[in-house]
Amino acid sequence: MSVSVFAERLRNAMNSRELKQVDLVHAAERRGVKMGKSHISQYVAGKTMPREDVLLFLADELDVDANWLRGQSSETKLNSDAQPASHIDTPSGAPTSAETEIPAARRRTFGKSHKLDDVLYDVRGPVVDEAARMEQAGTHVLKLNIGNPAPFGFRTPDEVVYDMAQQLPETEGYSASKGLFSARKAIMQYAQLKNIPNVTIEDIYTGNGVSELINLSMSALLDSGDEVLVPSPDYPLWTACVNLAGGTAVHYLCDEKSDWYPDIDDMRKKITDRTVAIVLINPNNPTGALYPKEVLQQIVDLAREHQLMIFSDEIYDRLVMDGLEHISIASMAPDLFCVTFSGLSKSHMIAGYRVGWMILSGNKAIAKDYIEGINMLTNMRICSNVPAQSIVQTALGGHQSVHDYIVPGGRIHDQRDYIYDALNSIPGITAVKPKAAFYIFPKIDIKKFNVHDDEQFALDLLHDKRILITRGGGFNWHEPDHFRIVYLPRIEVLKDATNKLSDFLSYYWQS
């Protein structure tokens, strides 16, 4: 199946039907097919092939034979050229398909909600779809696009697995909506170690990963027009959840020249009378930045001046390297209302268990109504994964095995050092050294390689070298000059990947 043949036939069929790309996107929405603007533009340009279900949708919508569209037949065959239903023999008295089929003009279809129009999650987007198609065709793809430790040989601590197995018979039923007492007690004690003030066990909420709780917390807070300051680059779920909840994500810049710290002046300029909160991702995904106390204090001062809430995503707080210390911003803001997120997915290498939590702290008196909203949504989802909750106490107590990974000689530490040095040795690539997590966010010299479309850059690298990365635009970055690499693979795999990237860039020029 040739991409170029498919693209040519797709364009011809669209022209013959006088259909534009947007017409097919709207048709896909009505019929519940996952195909957005970026997908169809890639198909028309001959850059990617659609999944089989999307190809069948296109063939049906364009009224052409699917085999012809995929390049397996040389003659155009319109579906309307098939023998009319009235000419087909049917049992006596049985209604023909022509009699029973609902006319297309009256056929009811179901599309996605327009609330999703401004929702983007390119960590699993069109480039990932293309990688999946290639894998289905038998091509091996090195996935450097998502922070999932298990496929790269990171194992859950034995004690955690053992304790979950022992407690399974006791975790078959629902827990309290906020979570098991033992789990919340352990999280409360962890909050005390982080010096987060004014936290009781009733201020702890467990979730199916932090992702669920981000969505819940935004849904409980935002009305149409409310604005939330979100970093750029960000973990895209934050922007998506703000927009999905009816609010507006306003992006403040993080400054690459200052170790990716938030640009406080830019943050200040973005505050309006509709701003209700500031989102902080610390340690940061995708940059690996860790914010020092001085930067955090400036953010607290700004939030205090404008009476804003603070949401702090701290899922990587136990993956800090180089002897540095993570400081929870809530510990510096006892007079403000803060919501702090963390969990075990990354620190204990159990992303699939879906163990996250949310801590309310500080001045809760000013957020009573909001907390009622959180409780309402928490009750509606019944409870989070109870077997996963059962291991929180074990995971947070005793020796933290993640420490062995983040010191010199540990896998994450040494892989971080390798990827940083290797990327900076490639002409046209520069990168700031991450201080935490397991991501790096290198910069491309867009003039050297004529890069004007970072999604196309990611697709070209995927097609040429079978390496899957995430484009910078997927993290709401404003220029096509960055991409994220996950450095979870072992050094020998990273070495092969960076050698291939170096070779790719030795000849690459984006058309």
Secondary structure, 3 states (H helix, E strand, C coil): CCHHHHHHHHHHHHHHHCCCHHHHHHHHHHHCCCCCHHHHHHHHCCCCCCCHHHHHHHHHHHCECHHHHCCCCCCCCEHHHCCCHHHCCCCCCCCCHHHHCCCHHHCCCCCCCHHHCCCCCHHHCHHHHHHHHHHHCCCCCEECCCCCCHHHCCCCCHHHHHHHHHHHHHCCCCCCCCCCHHHHHHHHHHHHHCCCCCCCHHHEEEECHHHHHHHHHHHHHCCCCCEEEEEECCCHHHHHHHHHCCCEEEEEEEEHHHCCEECHHHHHHHCCCCEEEEEEECCCCCCCCCCCHHHHHHHHHHHHHHCCEEEEECCCCCCECCCCCCCCHHHHCCCCEEEEEEECCCCCCCHHHCCEEEEEEECHHHHHHHHHHHHHHHHHCCCCCHHHHCCHHHHHCCCCHHHHHCCCCCHHHHHHHHHHHHHHCCCCEECCCCCECCEECCEECHHHHCCCCHHHHHHHHHHHHCEECEEHHHHCCCCCCEEEEECCCCHHHHHHHHHHHHHHHHHCCCC
